[in-house]
Amino acid sequence: MSHNPRHLHRQLCFLFYVSSKEVIKKYTAHLKQYNLTYTGYITLISIGDEEILNIKQLGDRIYLNSGTLTPLIKKLVSQGLVEKVRDTQDERNLKLSLTDSGKQLKQQLKSLSENIYEELSIEDEDMMILTDVLGRFIDNNFPHTKPCREKYKKACQNKE
């Protein structure tokens, strides 16, 4: 096998593309029964059970802009999973939180990632290495994402 980076199978962007597409396809197969897309899933699980946050905070957390988030949130609201609340101090600021149904569904989905990992042909140690390397890759090459990633990781650690 050639190591020429010009060959498609050696290009980092192609490897990310194929990996992402195929892993998301696995999630999508499991999420259909809940009428959730992958972006709906990451939105739902990224909101803490007792957390209230605005659209910008949510977008920063899951790397989606408001143009993508607006219809997604509208769908999650119509499904009764997320509720929108106007900020009492600034009516323009829309806050989001999980409904009881959203919290229940999030609880049901807790083991989904573990189930997906089990479907993948990768050892636990390799998965830990891969996620660590990808996290560092993101932090080192896309520094604008680091503050948000660190803030979210810290919030997640406080919940454990």
C-alpha positions as CSV (number, residue, x, y, z in Angstrom):
1,M,0.0,0.0,0.0
2,S,1.4,3.4,-1.0
3,H,1.8,6.2,1.6
4,N,1.4,8.9,-1.0
5,P,-0.9,11.5,0.7
6,R,-2.3,12.4,-2.7
7,H,-4.0,9.0,-3.0
8,L,-7.6,9.3,-1.8
9,H,-7.3,6.5,0.8
10,R,-4.4,8.4,2.5
11,Q,-6.1,11.8,2.7
12,L,-7.0,12.8,6.2
13,C,-10.2,14.6,5.0
14,F,-11.4,11.4,3.2
15,L,-10.7,9.2,6.2
16,F,-12.6,11.6,8.5
17,Y,-15.4,11.8,5.9
18,V,-15.9,8.0,5.6
19,S,-15.5,7.4,9.4
20,S,-17.9,10.2,10.3
21,K,-20.5,9.2,7.7
22,E,-20.4,5.5,8.6
23,V,-20.5,6.1,12.4
24,I,-23.4,8.5,12.0
25,K,-25.2,5.9,9.9
26,K,-24.9,3.5,12.8
27,Y,-26.4,6.1,15.2
28,T,-29.2,7.0,12.7
29,A,-30.3,3.3,12.5
30,H,-30.8,3.3,16.3
31,L,-32.3,6.8,16.5
32,K,-35.1,6.1,13.9
33,Q,-37.3,4.5,16.6
34,Y,-37.2,7.7,18.6
35,N,-37.8,9.9,15.5
36,L,-34.5,11.6,16.1
37,T,-31.8,12.6,13.7
38,Y,-28.1,12.5,14.7
39,T,-28.1,16.3,15.1
40,G,-31.2,16.0,17.2
41,Y,-29.5,13.4,19.3
42,I,-26.4,15.4,20.0
43,T,-28.5,18.5,20.8
44,L,-30.6,16.5,23.3
45,I,-27.7,14.9,25.1
46,S,-25.7,18.1,25.2
47,I,-28.3,19.9,27.3
48,G,-27.9,19.1,31.0
49,D,-31.0,17.8,32.8
50,E,-31.3,20.9,35.0
51,E,-29.6,23.3,32.6
52,I,-31.1,26.3,30.8
53,L,-29.0,27.7,28.0
54,N,-29.4,30.0,25.1
55,I,-29.1,29.1,21.4
56,K,-25.6,30.6,21.1
57,Q,-24.3,28.5,24.0
58,L,-25.9,25.4,22.5
59,G,-24.5,26.2,19.1
60,D,-21.0,26.7,20.5
61,R,-21.2,23.4,22.4
62,I,-22.2,21.3,19.4
63,Y,-20.6,23.4,16.6
64,L,-23.8,24.3,14.8
65,N,-24.8,27.8,13.7
66,S,-28.2,29.3,14.4
67,G,-29.4,28.7,10.9
68,T,-29.0,24.9,11.4
69,L,-30.2,25.0,15.1
70,T,-33.4,27.0,14.5
71,P,-35.3,24.3,12.6
72,L,-33.8,21.6,14.7
73,I,-34.9,23.2,17.9
74,K,-38.4,23.8,16.4
75,K,-38.6,20.1,15.7
76,L,-37.5,19.1,19.2
77,V,-40.0,21.6,20.7
78,S,-42.8,20.1,18.5
79,Q,-41.8,16.6,19.7
80,G,-42.1,17.9,23.3
81,L,-38.5,17.2,24.1
82,V,-37.2,20.8,24.5
83,E,-38.9,23.9,25.7
84,K,-38.2,27.5,24.8
85,V,-38.4,30.2,27.5
86,R,-37.8,33.9,26.9
87,D,-35.2,35.5,29.2
88,T,-37.1,37.7,31.7
89,Q,-34.3,40.4,31.6
90,D,-33.9,40.3,27.8
91,E,-36.9,39.2,25.7
92,R,-34.7,38.8,22.7
93,N,-32.7,36.1,24.4
94,L,-34.3,32.7,24.0
95,K,-33.4,30.0,26.6
96,L,-33.7,26.3,26.1
97,S,-34.2,23.4,28.5
98,L,-35.2,19.8,28.4
99,T,-38.8,18.9,29.1
100,D,-39.6,15.9,31.3
101,S,-40.1,13.9,28.1
102,G,-36.7,15.1,26.9
103,K,-35.0,14.1,30.1
104,Q,-36.7,10.6,29.9
105,L,-35.6,10.1,26.3
106,K,-32.1,11.3,27.2
107,Q,-32.0,8.7,30.0
108,Q,-33.1,6.0,27.5
109,L,-30.3,7.0,25.1
110,K,-27.6,7.0,27.7
111,S,-26.2,3.6,26.6
112,L,-26.5,4.3,22.9
113,S,-22.8,5.3,22.4
114,E,-21.7,2.2,24.3
115,N,-23.9,0.1,22.1
116,I,-22.4,1.7,19.0
117,Y,-18.9,1.2,20.3
118,E,-19.6,-2.5,20.7
119,E,-20.7,-2.7,17.1
120,L,-17.4,-1.2,15.9
121,S,-14.4,-3.4,15.4
122,I,-12.1,-1.5,17.8
123,E,-10.6,-2.4,21.2
124,D,-11.5,-0.3,24.2
125,E,-7.9,0.9,24.5
126,D,-7.8,1.9,20.8
127,M,-11.1,3.7,21.2
128,M,-9.6,5.7,24.1
129,I,-6.5,6.5,22.1
130,L,-8.5,7.5,19.1
131,T,-10.8,9.8,21.0
132,D,-7.8,11.3,22.9
133,V,-5.9,11.9,19.6
134,L,-8.9,13.4,17.9
135,G,-9.6,15.7,20.8
136,R,-6.0,16.9,20.7
137,F,-6.2,17.2,16.9
138,I,-9.2,19.5,17.3
139,D,-7.7,21.5,20.1
140,N,-4.3,22.0,18.3
141,N,-5.7,22.7,14.8
142,F,-8.9,24.5,15.5
143,P,-8.0,26.6,18.6
144,H,-11.3,28.6,18.4
145,T,-13.0,25.4,19.6
146,K,-10.8,24.8,22.6
147,P,-12.5,27.1,25.2
148,C,-15.9,25.6,24.4
149,R,-14.6,22.0,24.5
150,E,-12.9,22.6,27.9
151,K,-15.9,24.3,29.4
152,Y,-18.2,21.5,28.3
153,K,-15.8,18.8,29.4
154,K,-15.6,20.5,32.8
155,A,-19.4,20.7,33.1
156,C,-19.7,17.0,32.2
157,Q,-17.1,16.0,34.8
158,N,-19.0,18.0,37.5
159,K,-22.1,15.9,36.6
160,E,-20.4,12.5,37.1
